[in-house]
Amino acid sequence: MSKSIFYHAGCPVCISAEQDILNLINPSDVEVVNFADDKSRINEAEKTGVKSVPALVTPNGNVLHINFGASMEDVKG
């Protein structure tokens, strides 16, 4: 993985965290995945270790859970 991936569910907590991440990290170095727009990526996120969103997966595979917006069970609905 060459970019970080920021997964979120589109809730206000997640949108706020997305803006903060994009202010801290060059936006060209972060892929943003909003599950409200693309539920097909949920399984991918879970396989990388994402337990809740918002979460940032670093290029070396570390999962950084940021604040607590929703569990993955909530996201899957």
Secondary structure as GFF3:
##gff-version 3
##sequence-region A 1 77
A	DSSP	beta_strand	4	8	.	.	.	ID=ss1
A	DSSP	alpha_helix	12	24	.	.	.	ID=ss2
A	DSSP	three_ten_helix	27	29	.	.	.	ID=ss3
A	DSSP	beta_strand	30	34	.	.	.	ID=ss4
A	DSSP	three_ten_helix	39	41	.	.	.	ID=ss5
A	DSSP	alpha_helix	42	48	.	.	.	ID=ss6
A	DSSP	beta_strand	52	57	.	.	.	ID=ss7
A	DSSP	beta_strand	63	71	.	.	.	ID=ss8
A	DSSP	alpha_helix	72	76	.	.	.	ID=ss9
###
